[in-house]
Amino acid sequence: MPSIFDKFKIKNIELRNRIVLPPLVRFSILGTDGYVTEELVNWYEEVLRGGIGFVIVEATAVSEEGKLRENQLGIWNDSFISGLKKIADKCHEYKVPVLIQLHHAGFKEDIKNVDKSILDEILEKFKIAFHRAKKAGFDGIEIHGAHTYLISQLNSRLWNTREDIYGGDFERRMYFSKKLIEETRELFDDNFILGYRMGGNEPELSDGIEIAKYLEKLGVDLLHISSGVPDPKYTRKQKVDVPNDFPLDWVIYMGTEIRKHVSIPIIGVRNIRKEKEASWLIENDLLDLVAVGRAMIARPNWVNIARKEYNTRNGIKNS
Ligand SMILES: Cc1cc2nc3c(=O)[nH]c(=O)nc-3n(C[C@H](O)[C@H](O)[C@H](O)COP(=O)(O)O)c2cc1C
């Protein structure tokens, strides 16, 4: 039976266990200039010391205009590389692979009305940011394609009713992602992972499945299933239909369902607090990797605590 403490391999890159730190913006320990601070490196180190298997660095803005909040990490010019490298190096000091999530917050106005030249420009900025991330020493990139930010806005059939190359039918809605992936393909050798965080509900799970299959075909190595642009017909708490006997969160459920349709590894996330919950997902072969966010902020040594709980549950003596 697989365990959350089993190793896992993506391309040439080995993870020591199946627990992932998902991207978590840490606004309070960043300045308005977007540079990495000592406190930020210390936060990542706390989680590394706590036994994490894989780190995904928080949403990092590919353009200054695309920031979500004032105090967000940036990668919109070369001067950010050396600071970001400190996080990558710290992870490698602990032999933990690390991706960086690249992000553009999108538009408050309707994505339908954004000028095409602006989207062309952002696409270029993403591409340059990929190169910077590789220079900074990361083991790969996670494209932020979820949570109603730019790429989720484009992927959404509810919001993206554009009539140019960036919208309309499914392939055109995915055009931005497709171009980005195709035009940076040379970066992704066996030691550089292309991850993509997507909305499992874009807006329905069936759309999420279609997107996941398409991304796999484009060459994405790893999918991280989160939420997308919701259909207003659903409740605040749950935005797709989940069988009554599924014991965990609806977002986790989407990850387990999407995994049935692709062969690349899937990270599931949301509301995992206890070792027992993460173990249930891995032991039953429902996910490849499990991300733990808020519980990791509360207890950066979550993985080491989980190890003790796991041992106790399985009658193994704690060393
Ligand atoms: C403080 C905070 C910051 C977050 N920052 C990001 C982010 O930078 N990028 C992203 O894709 N999701 C972000 N999220 C969402 C988390 O990655 C995760 O999907 C969510 O918290 C659910 O997982 P959890 O219940 O284990 O926390 C953030 C969530 C929180 C609470």
Ligand as a Chemical Component Dictionary entry (heavy atoms), coordinates in Angstrom:
data_LIG
# 
_chem_comp.id                   LIG 
_chem_comp.type                 NON-POLYMER 
_chem_comp.pdbx_formal_charge   0 
_chem_comp.three_letter_code    LIG 
# 
loop_
_chem_comp_atom.comp_id 
_chem_comp_atom.atom_id 
_chem_comp_atom.alt_atom_id 
_chem_comp_atom.type_symbol 
_chem_comp_atom.charge 
_chem_comp_atom.model_Cartn_x 
_chem_comp_atom.model_Cartn_y 
_chem_comp_atom.model_Cartn_z 
_chem_comp_atom.pdbx_ordinal 
LIG C1  C1  C 0 -2.739 32.903 3.043  1  
LIG C2  C2  C 0 -3.021 32.180 1.771  2  
LIG C3  C3  C 0 -2.295 32.490 0.636  3  
LIG C4  C4  C 0 -2.542 31.819 -0.570 4  
LIG N1  N1  N 0 -1.788 32.104 -1.662 5  
LIG C5  C5  C 0 -1.958 31.416 -2.812 6  
LIG C6  C6  C 0 -1.114 31.616 -3.924 7  
LIG O1  O1  O 0 -0.161 32.378 -3.888 8  
LIG N2  N2  N 0 -1.384 30.909 -5.062 9  
LIG C7  C7  C 0 -2.394 30.003 -5.132 10 
LIG O2  O2  O 0 -2.584 29.377 -6.173 11 
LIG N3  N3  N 0 -3.170 29.769 -4.063 12 
LIG C8  C8  C 0 -2.974 30.422 -2.920 13 
LIG N4  N4  N 0 -3.740 30.122 -1.825 14 
LIG C9  C9  C 0 -4.575 28.930 -1.840 15 
LIG C10 C10 C 0 -3.793 27.748 -1.243 16 
LIG O3  O3  O 0 -2.690 27.382 -2.057 17 
LIG C11 C11 C 0 -4.682 26.505 -1.054 18 
LIG O4  O4  O 0 -5.154 26.065 -2.300 19 
LIG C12 C12 C 0 -5.859 26.801 -0.143 20 
LIG O5  O5  O 0 -5.447 27.479 1.023  21 
LIG C13 C13 C 0 -6.590 25.517 0.252  22 
LIG O6  O6  O 0 -5.717 24.622 0.885  23 
LIG P1  P1  P 0 -5.652 24.499 2.506  24 
LIG O7  O7  O 0 -7.059 24.250 2.965  25 
LIG O8  O8  O 0 -4.736 23.338 2.742  26 
LIG O9  O9  O 0 -5.133 25.796 3.018  27 
LIG C14 C14 C 0 -3.536 30.834 -0.622 28 
LIG C15 C15 C 0 -4.280 30.540 0.520  29 
LIG C16 C16 C 0 -4.031 31.190 1.704  30 
LIG C17 C17 C 0 -4.826 30.805 2.924  31 
# 
loop_
_chem_comp_bond.comp_id 
_chem_comp_bond.atom_id_1 
_chem_comp_bond.atom_id_2 
_chem_comp_bond.value_order 
_chem_comp_bond.pdbx_ordinal 
LIG C1  C2  SING 1  
LIG C2  C3  SING 2  
LIG C2  C16 DOUB 3  
LIG C3  C4  DOUB 4  
LIG C4  N1  SING 5  
LIG C4  C14 SING 6  
LIG N1  C5  DOUB 7  
LIG C5  C6  SING 8  
LIG C5  C8  SING 9  
LIG C6  O1  DOUB 10 
LIG C6  N2  SING 11 
LIG N2  C7  SING 12 
LIG C7  O2  DOUB 13 
LIG C7  N3  SING 14 
LIG N3  C8  DOUB 15 
LIG C8  N4  SING 16 
LIG N4  C9  SING 17 
LIG N4  C14 SING 18 
LIG C9  C10 SING 19 
LIG C10 O3  SING 20 
LIG C10 C11 SING 21 
LIG C11 O4  SING 22 
LIG C11 C12 SING 23 
LIG C12 O5  SING 24 
LIG C12 C13 SING 25 
LIG C13 O6  SING 26 
LIG O6  P1  SING 27 
LIG P1  O7  DOUB 28 
LIG P1  O8  SING 29 
LIG P1  O9  SING 30 
LIG C14 C15 DOUB 31 
LIG C15 C16 SING 32 
LIG C16 C17 SING 33 
# 
